Amino acid sequence: MTMKSIKKRDGRTVAFDPAKIQAAIMKSFEASGSAKGPETAEQLTQRVVEELENNESIGSVPTVEEVQDTVERVLIEKGFVRSAKAYILYRAERSRVREMNTRLMKIFEDISFKDSRDSDIKRENANINGDTAMGAMLKFGSEGAKQFYDMYVLDPRFAQAHAEGDIHIHDKDFYTLTTTCHARLPHDHAEPRRRQHHRRCVLTYCLGAATGSQSTCCAIYFQATIKSKYQPIGPSRA
């Protein structure tokens, strides 16, 4: 069997291109500091293609996920453990970016087509009428900025903590534009058990972002129970 097509995540079928596998393997070499080069990457690519063609659980048109799983397996089987780890981390990061982009498009859809009475996003700022043209444009910019900071500025642990409600980063859409951005525990609306944990807050962390000469610092207070979930990245500062 000669593989000719591959199924994308959105369901489209496109031409299968082994060169993309080879390029991904080369990136994993570079990321892991491997001394191997294009010749080794080409050999591994050939092995990946053979695996795809001979694996009885994979159809004649493999999915992107099946191809990537096979790349990981071949790298590990051939002893390229560091490169396999780099490849896995790259996949995880790309998945995170895709998920966030998908979420952002859903938010933009709500801003475009829902009235404020049906959209929490359009009602969250009492100073903006999300049903007006200018209000909607401000919300587009605000939500896009938040996603940018989550993806490229904030430490992923703090972005996750904000998303899961363990902390709240106030005015996150102004994160690199103001010195008044701060974070707090959402104790005002937390469940009774959660408020108890928040009162046992024992650690203080500094969340910083730099833009040119400007530095923005947000004080983050973590309760003791979060310590194992979000490890510190440096000395605490009040």
Steps between C-alpha positions, in 0.01 A plus 500: 500500500627846411362777714361788299269693734461610858194620692530839669343584836217688330411193293660610173704249303824637359805357323742314726839673513783310678714815485282649775579204726871541429480872576324430832765245596775750417331756726494244782874440446569872521281549806666211686854600404553182299803484271304300242414657169287468185630154407385350830172690480440355152568146624260545789239643264525190282449288811193703596349451155565125518331486840197686368471273198542175698296585809174304469316739730568797271296539181622594156441868586655558845406794717744769608487362854586150380799633308624701798452206738708289263776761488518500880513120513773473236716764671477314830554155347811623321644647818439869432340555839595868541375580151180305566443710813557821303255378235239415765537843663466666160180305432359598839577868439341490154192333648478775761525770235233332283268469798545864594449618143181294476378649829579851376301446180203382709527815711514716186190319372312584821605865480388518137165324515367504858330779691657598829210343693609161359877553523698521824799626301308807379369576851818452705603868482229735624677792331460353152175447311586184311200540271637814333746488212776666704427283802527185289828619349638566850403147603669354191821677597468413869442128446772478235747667739414254779568205272829654387618542860394143585689359203814713486550707817367335816670203658274207395446409866353841579289499184366160606436620855298795363304276261415255780393772742777456756605862442352793310727729299324835498514694171693219333433662161721792619770273639801659328342842466448606861656475844160454668448144381477268799381156595295382792335192640133487400386465861201732472304246301678181603335204665528490883765224493699692241486818709646308793794394285544856378522628858792263551691683230870477584693575183547808284626491145589763247366480148701723268495596135732742323430711196798716405589697810166440668458222750166389636491309825194323637499366854344154515388346826481121503330300772696211651300241311610645163871478584541154349297594193681818404867491596683833550721635224714723719527684833177644634444872523214687662 
